[in-house]
Amino acid sequence: MPVPPPRRLLLGLALLTLFAALGVPSAEALPRYAASYGQKCLLCHDDPAGGGKRSAYAAQYLIPEEMVIRRPSDAVLEAIDPALNDRVSLGADLRTLYQYHPDAALKSADNFFQMQGSVYLHVQLDDRLALHLERGPSGGGDAYGLAYVLPAGGYLKAGRFTPSYGWRFADHTRFVRELTGFAPPANDDVGVELGLFPGADASLSAGIFNGSGGQPLDGDNRPAVALRAEWRHEFAGLRGAVGGSFYRDEEAGPGLERRLGGPLAYLALGPLTWLGEWDVIRREFAEGPSVIALVASQELNWTPHPGATLRLTYDQHDPDIDLTTGTHQRLGLGTDLLLTPFVGLQAMFNWHVYEGGPAFATADHNEATLILHFLY
């Protein structure tokens, strides 16, 4: 049975007290779901950029009806209700990871890691205005206001959140997240973002931020700029999207600047989805030449049954395209299971391969990861 209103009110008050003391890196999304449906991230999330709290439609219908291995009973479906009242709703994500290395030299890295422990609170002030708070055990977390007051279904977002850039892969070790500076805890920043949806198939966003790399205050008084565009289309059952991102940050110190950008795309046909992102990272220095690096991440997903996905991933990093500094490639094979609307299990085995060069002193190695995910 649904929780009676008085108990919901007490639960909401208890959660509010937690927000004063807790914090967590911002939650990321699974862009393959948006690719599979050929839709915007708003299909599953309250945040138009994706990630964080799931929408009521996703929590109460899309996930339990279409995304799990076994559909829950009608009684369980009726009990799924993230709303505390007509204006306030909540959600949660808890991800616990175990990492294993077959190589004896890396056994010290075999351990558990609490990837995420987020509680989300969403307050719908009126039909256009909302507040979003995210907290957990690690510090940080999103805290922003969202206003749908712009033309073309556009929004204004202000506060602390992850700038819209590239694909927001849930796995923050993907090279296009980790090596571009968009992996926790450096992913969150304070600023303002504008977004537009000119037509059903296009998404545009532009934001200005402190450029402080996850720190609450800006230390150099030089703002960062983030731009992102995406266009989606479907033809004869084939869903696809192309787009690109750009980010510029003038860092503290004369002559220091970081610019990155590149294309992104996806294709989806039946149970198959493919996503790719390529980024060029250019760093300018006060003395000496600039350094240009390349990073790329791709993944191919096959979902033969709802809630059961086989994944093949590939990441590549060249830290300096002008010098023979070496390269790092990672190939991953695994599975992602959504057992129920509340429990997921992800398993991956990764092969790391390094080509000779001074940038990488690490030898080739393998690793296995297992993630238990509780969600609401």
N, C-alpha and C positions, 0 to 999 in steps of 0.2 A: 504493500500500500504506500502511496505517497506520504512524505513526512508532513504532519499537520503544520499549519502556519505558525503557531507559537514556537514550536521546536525549530522551525526554519529561521525564525527571527533570532533565537538564541544562538543558533549555529552561525548566522551571519555576523552577529556581534562578536562572537568568539574569534572568527576569522579576521575581523577588522583589528582586533588587538594584536594578532600575530604580525600584521603588516608593519608595526612599529619596530619590530626587532629582527625580522627575517629578510632575506634577499637571495636572489638566484640569477644566474645568467639567463638572458632571454631565450625563450623556447623557439626552436626552429620548426620548419614545416616539412611535409613530404610532397614536393612539387610534382611527383609522378602521378598523384591523384588528380591534380589540376590538369595535367597532360592527358590522363586517361579519359576524363570527361570533357576536355576541350574548353575548360571554363577558367574564370578568374579565381584567385585565391579566396575571394569572398564566398565562394561556394561552401567552404568548410570552416572559415575563420572569421571572427569579428574584425580583426585587423585587415584592412584592404591589401596590405603587403604580404599577408600570410603569416603563419606562426602564432603562437600564443593560444588563447582561449578559442575553443571550437564554437561555432554558431549553434543556435538552438536546432536549426534544421539538420546540421551534421550530427549533433549529439543524440537527437531523438529519433531521427529517421535514417539518414544516409549511412552512418556507421553501422547501426544494428541491423538494418535491412539489406544493405548491399556490400558491406566491406568486411564482414566477419566470416570465419569458417562455418560457424553454426549459428543460425538465427536464434536469438533467445525466445523464451516463451512469451506469450501475450502479457502475462503478469509482470515479467521483468521489463518489457517494453513500456507498459503503462507506468512503471515506477521510475523510469528515467526522466528526470525533470530537473535541469540545472538551475531553474529560476527559484529564487527565494521569495520573490513577489513579482508584480508586473514590471518593475523597473530594475531590479537587482538580480544578477545571476552569477554563478561561479563555475569554475572548472579546475582541473588539476592534471599534472603530469609528473610521474616519478620514474626515472630511468636509472637502473643499477647495472653497471658493466663489470664483467670479469675478463681479464686479458691474460692470455697464455702464450708463451714462446717456447717452441720445441728446442731451440738452441740453448745449450747449457750456459753460454756466456751471457744470456739475457734473462736468466731465471729470476734475477732480482726485480725485474719489472712485472713479474706475474703477481697480480693483486686485483682487489676489488676497487671500484671507483664509482662514487655517486655522481653520475653525469648531470642529473637534474632532480629537483624536488620543488616544483612550482605549484603555487596556488594562485588562481586568477580570480579577480573580482571585476565585474563589468556593471557599471551603473548607467542606465539609459535615462538621461535627464529629460529629454523630450524626443520628438520624432527625428531630430537632426543632430542632437548633441549627446555625447557619451563620454564617460571616464573609464579608463582601464588601468588596473593596478595588478602587478605580478610580484610575488615574493616567495622566497624559499630559503634553504639553509646556507647558501654560499655567498650572499652579498649581491648588491646590484638589483637588476630587474627592471622591467618596463614600468613606466608611470607617465601616462599621457592623456590628453584630451583629444577627442575626435569630433569634427564638425563637418557634416555634409551640407555645405553652404555655397559651393562653387558650381558653375554651369557644367554641363555634360556629366552630371552625376558625380561631380568632383568633391574632394574633401580637403580639409585643413587639419593637420595633425601637429600637435605641439607638446613637447615634454622630453622624456628620456625613452629612447627606443633604438632599434637597429635600423640604420639607413637602408633604403631600398636599393639593393645592388645584387645583380646576378640571381642565381637560383639559391633559395634559402634551404639548402640541404640540412636535414636533421643531424646527419653525421658531420660534426664540425671538424673532423680530421680530413675531410675532402680538401684537396689542395687549393681549390678555388675559394674556400672559406678560410682555412688555416693560414695560408700564405699571403692572402690579400688583406688580412687584419680584421676579418669579419667573423672570427671564431671567439667564443666566450673566453675570458671576460672582457675582451677589448671590443666586442661587437656593438655594445650599447653606446650611444652618444646623446647629447642634449642639443635640441634644435627644433626646427620647423620644417614640415614637409607639405607640399601641395601635390595632389593627385587628380587626374582627369581620366574619364572613360568615354572618349569620343566614339560612340557606337559600341555595339556589343562585342566587337572583336579587338579593341585596342585599349591599352593601358599606358598612361604616361605619369611620371612622377619626377619632382625636383625638390631637393632639400638643401638647407644650409645648416651646418652643425659646428660645434666647438672644434671638432677634430682632435679630441682629447684622448682617444683610444681607451674608452671604458672608465676614465677618471671623471668624478663628478664636477670638477672645475677645470676651466681652460687655463693652461699655463703659458700660452704664447700669444694670445689675443689675435690669432690668425684663423679665420673660419675655414671649414672644409665644405665642399660642394659635392652632392651626389645626384646623378641623373640616371633614369632608367626608362626604357620604352619596350613595349611588347605588342606584337600583332598576331592574332590567332585566326585560323581559318580551317574549315572542314570541307573536304571534297570526296565524294563517293566512299564515305566511311573512314577516310584517312584524316586524322586530326593533326594539325601542325601549328607551330608557332616559331617566329623569329623575332629577335630583338637585340638589345645591347645595353650596356651600362658604362658609366663613366664616374670616376671619383678623383677629386683633387684635394690635396691637403698640404698647405704650406707649414712645415714643421718649424719648431723653435730653432733659431740659429740662422745666420745670414746665408742665403743661397741654397738652403735645404728645401726640397719640395718633392712630394710623392704624387705621381699621377698613374692611374690605372684604368683600364677599360678594355672592352672586347665584346664579341657577339655571344649570344646564347640562342638555343633552339630546342625544340622537341618534336617528336613524331610519335603518333599512337595509332595502332590498328588492331582492333579486337583485343586480345589479351596481352599484346606487346606494347611496351612504351620505351622510348629512348630519349634521353636528355643529355645535352652537352653544353659546356661553357668553356670559353677560352679567354684568357686575360693577359694583357701586356702590362707589366709593372715597370715604370720608369722612375728612377730616383736621381735627383739633381743634387750636387754637392757644391760647397763653396769653392773647393779646389779640386782639380782633376776632372776627368770625363764623367758623364752620366753613366749609370748602369741600367741596362734593360734586361728584365727577366720575363720568362714565359711560364705560365701555369695553365693546366687544362684538366678538366674532370668530365668524364662521361659515364653513363650507366645504361644498361639494357635490362629491362624487367619483363618477366613473363609470369602472368597470373592465370594459371589454368583453372583455378577455383577461387571464388571470393574469399579473401582473407589469407590466401597462400600465394606468396610471390617468390620466385627465384630471381636472384640478382647477380649481374656481372658488372663490375666496376673497373674503371681505369683512370689513373691519375698520373700526370707528368709534370716535372718541374725542371727548368733550365735556369739557374740563377744568374747567368750572364751570357747572352747570345753572342757577344763579341769576343769572348775568351773561352778557352778550353778549360772550364772550371768543373766539368762533370754534370751529370744529370741524375735524377731520381725518378724511377717509375714504380708504380704500385698497381698490381692487378689483384682484384678481389672477387671471390665467389661465395655466395651465401644464400640465405633464405630469410624472409620476413613474414612472420605469421601473426595475424590478428585473431587470436583464439576466441575471444568474446568482445563485446563492446568496451570492456574494461581492462583486458589483459592482452599484451602483445609479447612476442619473443623474436629476437633477431639474432642470427648467428652468421659470422663472416670469417673467412680465412683469407689472409692477405699475403701476397708475395712481394717483397721489396727488392728492387734491383737497382744497383748504383753503377754508373759508368765512371771511369777514372777521372779524377780531377781534385784540386785542392779544396773545393767547396764541401766535399763529402768524405769524411773519414770513416763512416760506418760501412761495415761489410754487408753483403746481401744477407737477408734474413726473412723469416716467416713469422706470422703471428695469427692467433685465433682470438676472436672476441665473441662474447655472449652477452646480450642485453635483455634484461627483464623490464618490461614497460607496463606500468599501471597508469590508466588514463580515465578521465571523466569529462 
